[in-house]
Amino acid sequence: MVDNSNTTKIEKADGFLRLVGISKSFPGVKALNDVHLNVREGEVHGLVGENGAGKSTLMKILSGAYVKDEGEIYWRGKKVEINKPKDSEDLGIAIIYQEFNLVPQLSISENIWLGREPLINKTLHLIDWAEMHKKSHELLEELNLDFDPKRPVAGLGVASQQMVEIAKALSLNAKLLIMDEPTSALSKNEIDQLFSVIQTLKKKGVSIIYISHHLDEVFEICDRGTVLRDGNYVATIDPKHTSKDELIQLMVGRTLDQQYPKVKAIRGKEILRVENLNREGVLKDISFSAYAGEVLGISGLVGAGRTELVKAIFGADPIDSGKIFINGKEINISSPQSAIKAGMGLLPEDRKYEGLVLLLSVKQNVSMASLDKLMRHGMLQLNAEKLKVKDFIDKLRILTPSIEKKAQDLSGGNQQKVVLAKWLASQSQILIFDEPTRGIDVGAKVEVYNLMNELVQNGVAVIMVSSEMPELLGMSDRILVMHQGQLVSEFKCEEATQEKILSAAMGVNNYGE
């Protein structure tokens, strides 16, 4: 059921938190326009929308990182002003960003109580370590977490670090917890653990704003949800009475006729051949080929060696032995520079730190891998560069006020599109996509898939590492499966099933040829 409530109704709605008519502008961009949000006490409230819809801006206003231009904020029925993070914290609002705000060298306890340590002697600022560890243990116990509070955060995985962030929020007596893409780097078991913790928080009366591009999660964990589009409020939904197709239509403003618009291209010659690739403890005797005009999917559980494999092929990680052939000729790939020169491109899993130079402009990031194609008589053709970059900005719908905008100032999804544009501009004959649609919205995913179709139709070999099974099955021509650093199975698209791939990935059975 979709609630297209008008403003008057929303303002009168009974809410734990109400945002009414929130607007925010930046130079050249109207990020939010008359946006409304109503969150009830003890509910999980989804916040969904495409990249650039205004989700992050709205949450930064709520957390005090930005100050609204217009609108009103009501907290427990009382109008409040949030002009800085301390205002938000004092109300009982905490936010957990995708990039955690933790100090790796410090212990769990020290991170939870950083700047608020219990003291034995306030004058001398002597920390009461026993009390701090005791309080930390109690907080972790509330979340059913069996962590040693003295353990350094650096030794924890992503999921465990996230739990430390949640414990830190509880130590601040948070009554509203904002989770921004909380499952983006978690395995299925870790997601289940997170959802269990969310249910525990709900029982304690904590409200949660849950931001996610994974719509299945919204339907599973959220009580209600708010949809934003292009900085505007669209609707409030009840997931129990709203279909996935209806939600997607609200988010993108159009129907998505095909979630995986796979186009079958004619498979051409072998472009890449990998023979007996080895790296001690990581990769074991890996051999495969990739062909012009195909999408070669690579599947496997977390830790199976998928990312390590593509980094090794691209020269970003060392290998102990093995050969790489491009167009039948053995190539010494000793660095990413040599891989690019050989006609290869890699869209890395960690795009923010491995795929972008954050302090450079959008223009510079997009063109950096194809500068040789923009040179004439040793001079960079600036007009040609601008036209090329603007073309990709239009093609990929990259939301930026200017091509001169620094990459660090874009949203995560738009940063990802900039990396994608960089490799499309390079005209590589082999393009490796490591988790190509992680963190981008459903509309942008279809755009990426259509670009993949265009690439294979133009004779490019596309290698796609993905943790999303429907994506692999929907877009791949062949699928390789890895288990513990080895390739254990290969499936043609017509014979692949989720069960077969998962069994192979778990080392249960080896299917395929």
Buried (B, 14 or more C-beta within 10 A) or exposed (E): EBBEBEEEEBBEBEBBBBBBBBBBBEEEBBBBBBBBBBBBBBBBBBBBBBBBBBBBBBBBBBBBBBEBBBBBBBBEEEEBEBEEBEBBBBBBBBBBBBEBEBEEEBBBBBBBBEEEBBBEEEEEEEBBBEBBBBBBBEBBEBBEBEBEBBBBBEEBEBBBBBBBBBBBBBBBEBBBBBBBBBBBBBBEEBBEBBBEBBEBBBEEEBBBBBBBBBBEBBBEBBBBBBBBBBBBBBBBBEBEEBEBEBBBBBBBEEEBEEBBBBEEBEBBEBBBBBBEBBBEEBBBEBEBBBBBBBBBBBBBBBEBBBBBBBBBBBBBBEBEEBBBBBBEEEBEBEEBEBBBEBBBBBBBBEBBEBBBEEEBBBBBBBBBBBEEBBEEEEEEBEEBBBEBBBBBBEBBBBBBEEBEBBBEBBBBBBBBBBBBBBBBBBBBBBBBBBBBBBBBBBBBBBBBBBBBBBBBEEBBBBBBBBBBBEBBBBBBBBBBBBBBBBBBBBBEBEEBEEEBBBBBBBBEEBBBE
